[in-house]
């Protein structure tokens, strides 16, 4: 199936998400998302993700806020970590470019109704534009799980090295983690995957505390990937 056709099918399939949740007795209440830490946006709704190219600090903040917003409002239908369990579309495949952004924002703002039945609620007026793009940033940076699994042995070895502590070469470990991170791609086509390798590399600063935090990041991430 061509990628564009798959995306259209994916977004159209959101129609099933709310019905599935209702059938399973899941709550459909919408939870507010605190976006105070993100740069302000103009009132006019954008069609391209504004947090994609505002620098690493904003990008990381958007991911953190987006993860919270997604888990509170979207995971019940689309899966934890944005990994669909088959009940709803896997939004990690939505292209990280203007075409994908437009379709995402259309559904987020207005929801989706078919034959008079609301299949997806409208989140736009309730959560706002900053939350919308934060969730979008989180989704498009999800790493390919198969790529992470393929690197699990290397990541475990680095985790063990970091856990042992001692006189470590911070630059060498950071470089090795960064090299692994570059090989882990997104499913959306976004240039950087917010993988455990990427996160671990960016917390290492040569202090014992940073080694502990990097090891913990790898431990939790490897456990979730199993």
Beta strands, then each sheet from edge to edge (+ up, - down):
strand 1: 112-114
strand 2: 117-120
sheet 1: 1+ 2-
end
